[in-house]
Amino acid sequence: MKSPTLQATAIASMLTALGATPVKDETQACVRIEAEVPPTLGEAALVDLLHLLLRASDRFGHSLQKDGTSVIWAEVDTDDTQDHRGES
């Protein structure tokens, strides 16, 4: 099983590389990363980001705000009792 900290860092690093400013919120149960999606983000970069989120997060989403901006978020569980999608 990969370290939740490393998974969250990988997500935050990719968001930073794409021009976003990720914010991390760590609790006892999970690490949550949120970032506003840069308006210049291309389709290929978004697909790469979604592939990373599928592999590295336990949950993720994309929210469209009323002002037209959008936010990508991801959560990585830190609790070892969570289902880690078949990893051993």
N, CA, C and O atoms as CSV, one atom per row, in Angstrom:
chain,resi,resn,atom,element,x,y,z
A,1,MET,N,N,0.831,-1.171,0.000
A,1,MET,CA,C,0.000,0.000,0.000
A,1,MET,C,C,0.884,1.245,0.000
A,1,MET,O,O,1.884,1.305,0.715
A,2,LYS,N,N,0.505,2.243,-0.810
A,2,LYS,CA,C,1.265,3.478,-0.869
A,2,LYS,C,C,0.893,4.363,0.307
A,2,LYS,O,O,-0.216,4.294,0.836
A,3,SER,N,N,1.833,5.183,0.697
A,3,SER,CA,C,1.607,6.113,1.789
A,3,SER,C,C,0.574,7.166,1.389
A,3,SER,O,O,0.679,7.746,0.308
A,4,PRO,N,N,-0.419,7.421,2.241
A,4,PRO,CA,C,-1.395,8.469,1.940
A,4,PRO,C,C,-0.732,9.835,1.730
A,4,PRO,O,O,-1.173,10.626,0.897
A,5,THR,N,N,0.322,10.096,2.488
A,5,THR,CA,C,1.038,11.364,2.344
A,5,THR,C,C,1.674,11.477,0.970
A,5,THR,O,O,1.614,12.534,0.343
A,6,LEU,N,N,2.286,10.391,0.494
A,6,LEU,CA,C,2.890,10.413,-0.840
A,6,LEU,C,C,1.828,10.563,-1.932
A,6,LEU,O,O,2.043,11.274,-2.914
A,7,GLN,N,N,0.705,9.906,-1.765
A,7,GLN,CA,C,-0.374,10.016,-2.744
A,7,GLN,C,C,-0.904,11.452,-2.792
A,7,GLN,O,O,-1.107,12.003,-3.874
A,8,ALA,N,N,-1.124,12.049,-1.641
A,8,ALA,CA,C,-1.623,13.426,-1.580
A,8,ALA,C,C,-0.594,14.393,-2.162
A,8,ALA,O,O,-0.955,15.345,-2.855
A,9,THR,N,N,0.669,14.153,-1.886
A,9,THR,CA,C,1.733,15.006,-2.426
A,9,THR,C,C,1.791,14.904,-3.946
A,9,THR,O,O,1.998,15.911,-4.624
A,10,ALA,N,N,1.611,13.709,-4.487
A,10,ALA,CA,C,1.613,13.529,-5.943
A,10,ALA,C,C,0.460,14.303,-6.582
A,10,ALA,O,O,0.634,14.933,-7.626
A,11,ILE,N,N,-0.704,14.255,-5.962
A,11,ILE,CA,C,-1.862,14.982,-6.487
A,11,ILE,C,C,-1.602,16.491,-6.432
A,11,ILE,O,O,-1.824,17.200,-7.414
A,12,ALA,N,N,-1.133,16.974,-5.282
A,12,ALA,CA,C,-0.863,18.406,-5.132
A,12,ALA,C,C,0.226,18.864,-6.101
A,12,ALA,O,O,0.138,19.958,-6.659
A,13,SER,N,N,1.243,18.043,-6.303
A,13,SER,CA,C,2.331,18.394,-7.223
A,13,SER,C,C,1.834,18.511,-8.656
A,13,SER,O,O,2.233,19.425,-9.378
A,14,MET,N,N,0.964,17.590,-9.074
A,14,MET,CA,C,0.449,17.658,-10.436
A,14,MET,C,C,-0.422,18.894,-10.613
A,14,MET,O,O,-0.345,19.559,-11.646
A,15,LEU,N,N,-1.250,19.210,-9.622
A,15,LEU,CA,C,-2.079,20.405,-9.698
A,15,LEU,C,C,-1.209,21.658,-9.796
A,15,LEU,O,O,-1.516,22.573,-10.560
A,16,THR,N,N,-0.135,21.695,-9.028
A,16,THR,CA,C,0.791,22.827,-9.081
A,16,THR,C,C,1.431,22.928,-10.460
A,16,THR,O,O,1.539,24.020,-11.019
A,17,ALA,N,N,1.857,21.787,-11.012
A,17,ALA,CA,C,2.481,21.777,-12.336
A,17,ALA,C,C,1.510,22.257,-13.415
A,17,ALA,O,O,1.937,22.784,-14.442
A,18,LEU,N,N,0.216,22.080,-13.188
A,18,LEU,CA,C,-0.790,22.510,-14.153
A,18,LEU,C,C,-1.185,23.976,-13.974
A,18,LEU,O,O,-2.033,24.492,-14.702
A,19,GLY,N,N,-0.561,24.641,-12.998
A,19,GLY,CA,C,-0.822,26.058,-12.784
A,19,GLY,C,C,-1.847,26.365,-11.713
A,19,GLY,O,O,-2.246,27.519,-11.552
A,20,ALA,N,N,-2.281,25.357,-10.980
A,20,ALA,CA,C,-3.251,25.553,-9.900
A,20,ALA,C,C,-2.508,25.780,-8.582
A,20,ALA,O,O,-1.306,25.538,-8.474
A,21,THR,N,N,-3.251,26.248,-7.594
A,21,THR,CA,C,-2.701,26.437,-6.260
A,21,THR,C,C,-3.473,25.533,-5.301
A,21,THR,O,O,-4.491,25.940,-4.741
A,22,PRO,N,N,-2.981,24.300,-5.114
A,22,PRO,CA,C,-3.723,23.358,-4.264
A,22,PRO,C,C,-3.644,23.729,-2.780
A,22,PRO,O,O,-2.653,24.279,-2.300
A,23,VAL,N,N,-4.723,23.406,-2.086
A,23,VAL,CA,C,-4.802,23.594,-0.640
A,23,VAL,C,C,-5.036,22.223,-0.033
A,23,VAL,O,O,-5.944,21.500,-0.441
A,24,LYS,N,N,-4.201,21.862,0.958
A,24,LYS,CA,C,-4.338,20.565,1.637
A,24,LYS,C,C,-4.980,20.770,2.994
A,24,LYS,O,O,-4.654,21.712,3.716
A,25,ASP,N,N,-5.895,19.875,3.331
A,25,ASP,CA,C,-6.526,19.859,4.640
A,25,ASP,C,C,-6.393,18.434,5.174
A,25,ASP,O,O,-6.967,17.498,4.617
A,26,GLU,N,N,-5.635,18.277,6.258
A,26,GLU,CA,C,-5.398,16.944,6.816
A,26,GLU,C,C,-6.209,16.752,8.082
A,26,GLU,O,O,-6.192,17.591,8.983
A,27,THR,N,N,-6.925,15.630,8.135
A,27,THR,CA,C,-7.637,15.227,9.346
A,27,THR,C,C,-7.110,13.855,9.739
A,27,THR,O,O,-6.227,13.306,9.080
A,28,GLN,N,N,-7.649,13.316,10.803
A,28,GLN,CA,C,-7.234,11.981,11.223
A,28,GLN,C,C,-7.671,10.925,10.212
A,28,GLN,O,O,-7.022,9.887,10.081
A,29,ALA,N,N,-8.768,11.182,9.496
A,29,ALA,CA,C,-9.335,10.194,8.580
A,29,ALA,C,C,-8.824,10.312,7.144
A,29,ALA,O,O,-8.733,9.306,6.440
A,30,CYS,N,N,-8.487,11.536,6.696
A,30,CYS,CA,C,-8.080,11.690,5.295
A,30,CYS,C,C,-7.295,12.973,5.067
A,30,CYS,O,O,-7.238,13.857,5.923
A,31,VAL,N,N,-6.696,13.046,3.890
A,31,VAL,CA,C,-6.069,14.266,3.400
A,31,VAL,C,C,-6.926,14.716,2.219
A,31,VAL,O,O,-7.165,13.944,1.290
A,32,ARG,N,N,-7.384,15.961,2.255
A,32,ARG,CA,C,-8.199,16.512,1.169
A,32,ARG,C,C,-7.394,17.598,0.471
A,32,ARG,O,O,-6.803,18.462,1.118
A,33,ILE,N,N,-7.379,17.544,-0.848
A,33,ILE,CA,C,-6.683,18.525,-1.668
A,33,ILE,C,C,-7.721,19.177,-2.560
A,33,ILE,O,O,-8.507,18.488,-3.210
A,34,GLU,N,N,-7.729,20.504,-2.595
A,34,GLU,CA,C,-8.639,21.249,-3.461
A,34,GLU,C,C,-7.837,22.271,-4.241
A,34,GLU,O,O,-6.843,22.801,-3.743
A,35,ALA,N,N,-8.265,22.549,-5.462
A,35,ALA,CA,C,-7.629,23.589,-6.260
A,35,ALA,C,C,-8.596,24.084,-7.316
A,35,ALA,O,O,-9.342,23.309,-7.915
A,36,GLU,N,N,-8.570,25.396,-7.536
A,36,GLU,CA,C,-9.347,25.964,-8.630
A,36,GLU,C,C,-8.689,25.551,-9.937
A,36,GLU,O,O,-7.468,25.630,-10.075
A,37,VAL,N,N,-9.489,25.114,-10.888
A,37,VAL,CA,C,-8.972,24.670,-12.177
A,37,VAL,C,C,-8.593,25.900,-13.006
A,37,VAL,O,O,-9.428,26.776,-13.233
A,38,PRO,N,N,-7.337,25.966,-13.457
A,38,PRO,CA,C,-6.948,27.100,-14.287
A,38,PRO,C,C,-7.765,27.129,-15.582
A,38,PRO,O,O,-7.971,26.083,-16.197
A,39,PRO,N,N,-8.233,28.305,-16.006
A,39,PRO,CA,C,-9.048,28.376,-17.225
A,39,PRO,C,C,-8.280,27.953,-18.473
A,39,PRO,O,O,-8.890,27.631,-19.493
A,40,THR,N,N,-6.961,27.951,-18.407
A,40,THR,CA,C,-6.135,27.578,-19.561
A,40,THR,C,C,-5.828,26.094,-19.621
A,40,THR,O,O,-5.110,25.645,-20.514
A,41,LEU,N,N,-6.363,25.326,-18.680
A,41,LEU,CA,C,-6.077,23.888,-18.638
A,41,LEU,C,C,-6.664,23.202,-19.864
A,41,LEU,O,O,-7.867,23.272,-20.112
A,42,GLY,N,N,-5.804,22.542,-20.623
A,42,GLY,CA,C,-6.242,21.856,-21.835
A,42,GLY,C,C,-6.840,20.498,-21.548
A,42,GLY,O,O,-6.717,19.962,-20.447
A,43,GLU,N,N,-7.489,19.952,-22.559
A,43,GLU,CA,C,-8.169,18.668,-22.418
A,43,GLU,C,C,-7.196,17.532,-22.096
A,43,GLU,O,O,-7.503,16.680,-21.262
A,44,ALA,N,N,-6.031,17.506,-22.742
A,44,ALA,CA,C,-5.049,16.435,-22.506
A,44,ALA,C,C,-4.537,16.476,-21.067
A,44,ALA,O,O,-4.379,15.432,-20.435
A,45,ALA,N,N,-4.278,17.678,-20.546
A,45,ALA,CA,C,-3.810,17.811,-19.165
A,45,ALA,C,C,-4.898,17.390,-18.184
A,45,ALA,O,O,-4.606,16.774,-17.159
A,46,LEU,N,N,-6.144,17.717,-18.491
A,46,LEU,CA,C,-7.248,17.319,-17.626
A,46,LEU,C,C,-7.400,15.800,-17.604
A,46,LEU,O,O,-7.656,15.219,-16.549
A,47,VAL,N,N,-7.247,15.161,-18.748
A,47,VAL,CA,C,-7.317,13.690,-18.815
A,47,VAL,C,C,-6.194,13.071,-17.985
A,47,VAL,O,O,-6.425,12.109,-17.252
A,48,ASP,N,N,-4.973,13.619,-18.094
A,48,ASP,CA,C,-3.850,13.115,-17.290
A,48,ASP,C,C,-4.136,13.268,-15.798
A,48,ASP,O,O,-3.851,12.367,-15.010
A,49,LEU,N,N,-4.701,14.418,-15.417
A,49,LEU,CA,C,-5.042,14.651,-14.017
A,49,LEU,C,C,-6.081,13.641,-13.549
A,49,LEU,O,O,-5.944,13.084,-12.459
A,50,LEU,N,N,-7.106,13.394,-14.340
A,50,LEU,CA,C,-8.146,12.436,-13.949
A,50,LEU,C,C,-7.583,11.021,-13.813
A,50,LEU,O,O,-8.006,10.273,-12.932
A,51,HIS,N,N,-6.640,10.649,-14.669
A,51,HIS,CA,C,-5.992,9.334,-14.542
A,51,HIS,C,C,-5.234,9.241,-13.215
A,51,HIS,O,O,-5.301,8.219,-12.533
A,52,LEU,N,N,-4.518,10.299,-12.851
A,52,LEU,CA,C,-3.805,10.302,-11.573
A,52,LEU,C,C,-4.798,10.204,-10.419
A,52,LEU,O,O,-4.571,9.451,-9.473
A,53,LEU,N,N,-5.889,10.952,-10.486
A,53,LEU,CA,C,-6.874,10.918,-9.406
A,53,LEU,C,C,-7.501,9.531,-9.258
A,53,LEU,O,O,-7.776,9.092,-8.142
A,54,LEU,N,N,-7.724,8.852,-10.361
A,54,LEU,CA,C,-8.255,7.485,-10.296
A,54,LEU,C,C,-7.299,6.539,-9.565
A,54,LEU,O,O,-7.732,5.665,-8.814
A,55,ARG,N,N,-6.004,6.722,-9.793
A,55,ARG,CA,C,-4.997,5.848,-9.178
A,55,ARG,C,C,-4.654,6.243,-7.743
A,55,ARG,O,O,-4.438,5.376,-6.897
A,56,ALA,N,N,-4.604,7.535,-7.467
A,56,ALA,CA,C,-4.011,7.988,-6.205
A,56,ALA,C,C,-5.014,8.417,-5.139
A,56,ALA,O,O,-4.643,8.554,-3.974
A,57,SER,N,N,-6.269,8.631,-5.507
A,57,SER,CA,C,-7.223,9.108,-4.498
A,57,SER,C,C,-8.271,8.044,-4.187
A,57,SER,O,O,-8.494,7.107,-4.953
A,58,ASP,N,N,-8.896,8.229,-3.044
A,58,ASP,CA,C,-10.006,7.349,-2.668
A,58,ASP,C,C,-11.338,7.921,-3.147
A,58,ASP,O,O,-12.287,7.181,-3.404
A,59,ARG,N,N,-11.394,9.244,-3.264
A,59,ARG,CA,C,-12.559,9.951,-3.788
A,59,ARG,C,C,-12.076,11.211,-4.477
A,59,ARG,O,O,-11.076,11.800,-4.067
A,60,PHE,N,N,-12.778,11.630,-5.521
A,60,PHE,CA,C,-12.459,12.916,-6.132
A,60,PHE,C,C,-13.685,13.457,-6.831
A,60,PHE,O,O,-14.642,12.727,-7.090
A,61,GLY,N,N,-13.650,14.739,-7.133
A,61,GLY,CA,C,-14.778,15.354,-7.807
A,61,GLY,C,C,-14.372,16.660,-8.459
A,61,GLY,O,O,-13.258,17.155,-8.291
A,62,HIS,N,N,-15.313,17.193,-9.204
A,62,HIS,CA,C,-15.108,18.434,-9.938
A,62,HIS,C,C,-16.381,19.245,-9.758
A,62,HIS,O,O,-17.455,18.813,-10.175
A,63,SER,N,N,-16.272,20.417,-9.139
A,63,SER,CA,C,-17.441,21.243,-8.857
A,63,SER,C,C,-17.395,22.516,-9.683
A,63,SER,O,O,-16.378,23.209,-9.710
A,64,LEU,N,N,-18.489,22.823,-10.352
A,64,LEU,CA,C,-18.616,24.071,-11.097
A,64,LEU,C,C,-19.306,25.077,-10.190
A,64,LEU,O,O,-20.401,24.826,-9.685
A,65,GLN,N,N,-18.653,26.221,-9.986
A,65,GLN,CA,C,-19.177,27.257,-9.105
A,65,GLN,C,C,-20.128,28.179,-9.870
A,65,GLN,O,O,-20.101,28.217,-11.100
A,66,LYS,N,N,-20.960,28.913,-9.153
A,66,LYS,CA,C,-21.910,29.839,-9.779
A,66,LYS,C,C,-21.216,30.929,-10.592
A,66,LYS,O,O,-21.773,31.428,-11.570
A,67,ASP,N,N,-19.995,31.298,-10.185
A,67,ASP,CA,C,-19.282,32.362,-10.894
A,67,ASP,C,C,-18.546,31.855,-12.142
A,67,ASP,O,O,-17.840,32.622,-12.796
A,68,GLY,N,N,-18.708,30.573,-12.472
A,68,GLY,CA,C,-18.089,30.009,-13.671
A,68,GLY,C,C,-16.747,29.337,-13.435
A,68,GLY,O,O,-16.237,28.655,-14.324
A,69,THR,N,N,-16.169,29.515,-12.258
A,69,THR,CA,C,-14.916,28.830,-11.945
A,69,THR,C,C,-15.230,27.387,-11.566
A,69,THR,O,O,-16.367,27.051,-11.236
A,70,SER,N,N,-14.221,26.554,-11.617
A,70,SER,CA,C,-14.424,25.170,-11.201
A,70,SER,C,C,-13.301,24.744,-10.267
A,70,SER,O,O,-12.182,25.253,-10.324
A,71,VAL,N,N,-13.638,23.801,-9.415
A,71,VAL,CA,C,-12.714,23.310,-8.396
A,71,VAL,C,C,-12.611,21.796,-8.511
A,71,VAL,O,O,-13.618,21.093,-8.587
A,72,ILE,N,N,-11.372,21.309,-8.520
A,72,ILE,CA,C,-11.109,19.863,-8.465
A,72,ILE,C,C,-10.745,19.550,-7.016
A,72,ILE,O,O,-9.978,20.283,-6.392
A,73,TRP,N,N,-11.290,18.474,-6.491
A,73,TRP,CA,C,-10.930,18.050,-5.143
A,73,TRP,C,C,-10.659,16.551,-5.151
A,73,TRP,O,O,-11.176,15.809,-5.986
A,74,ALA,N,N,-9.835,16.129,-4.201
A,74,ALA,CA,C,-9.524,14.707,-4.041
A,74,ALA,C,C,-9.286,14.426,-2.562
A,74,ALA,O,O,-8.798,15.281,-1.823
A,75,GLU,N,N,-9.638,13.219,-2.146
A,75,GLU,CA,C,-9.385,12.788,-0.774
A,75,GLU,C,C,-8.638,11.464,-0.775
A,75,GLU,O,O,-8.938,10.559,-1.554
A,76,VAL,N,N,-7.662,11.375,0.110
A,76,VAL,CA,C,-6.889,10.154,0.311
A,76,VAL,C,C,-7.087,9.750,1.766
A,76,VAL,O,O,-6.750,10.504,2.679
A,77,ASP,N,N,-7.634,8.559,1.975
A,77,ASP,CA,C,-7.861,8.078,3.339
A,77,ASP,C,C,-6.542,7.804,4.039
A,77,ASP,O,O,-5.603,7.277,3.442
A,78,THR,N,N,-6.485,8.172,5.322
A,78,THR,CA,C,-5.298,7.880,6.124
A,78,THR,C,C,-5.547,6.725,7.084
A,78,THR,O,O,-4.607,6.209,7.688
A,79,ASP,N,N,-6.796,6.317,7.228
A,79,ASP,CA,C,-7.172,5.219,8.107
A,79,ASP,C,C,-6.846,3.882,7.432
A,79,ASP,O,O,-7.353,3.603,6.346
A,80,ASP,N,N,-6.019,3.066,8.054
A,80,ASP,CA,C,-5.590,1.792,7.476
A,80,ASP,C,C,-6.724,0.780,7.331
A,80,ASP,O,O,-6.571,-0.214,6.621
A,81,THR,N,N,-7.852,1.012,7.988
A,81,THR,CA,C,-8.949,0.054,7.893
A,81,THR,C,C,-9.801,0.275,6.649
A,81,THR,O,O,-10.684,-0.531,6.358
A,82,GLN,N,N,-9.549,1.353,5.909
A,82,GLN,CA,C,-10.314,1.628,4.697
A,82,GLN,C,C,-9.949,0.638,3.598
A,82,GLN,O,O,-8.855,0.073,3.598
A,83,ASP,N,N,-10.862,0.436,2.673
A,83,ASP,CA,C,-10.625,-0.416,1.513
A,83,ASP,C,C,-9.680,0.311,0.553
A,83,ASP,O,O,-9.984,1.411,0.091
A,84,HIS,N,N,-8.555,-0.296,0.262
A,84,HIS,CA,C,-7.569,0.330,-0.620
A,84,HIS,C,C,-7.602,-0.308,-1.993
A,84,HIS,O,O,-6.557,-0.519,-2.607
A,85,ARG,N,N,-8.800,-0.619,-2.483
A,85,ARG,CA,C,-9.016,-1.126,-3.842
A,85,ARG,C,C,-8.138,-2.310,-4.184
A,85,ARG,O,O,-7.529,-2.342,-5.254
A,86,GLY,N,N,-8.063,-3.286,-3.290
A,86,GLY,CA,C,-7.367,-4.523,-3.592
A,86,GLY,C,C,-5.868,-4.500,-3.378
A,86,GLY,O,O,-5.197,-5.495,-3.654
A,87,GLU,N,N,-5.324,-3.400,-2.896
A,87,GLU,CA,C,-3.871,-3.367,-2.668
A,87,GLU,C,C,-3.543,-4.187,-1.433
A,87,GLU,O,O,-4.335,-4.266,-0.493
A,88,SER,N,N,-2.373,-4.793,-1.447
A,88,SER,CA,C,-1.979,-5.564,-0.265
A,88,SER,C,C,-0.675,-5.052,0.281
A,88,SER,O,O,-0.175,-5.574,1.278
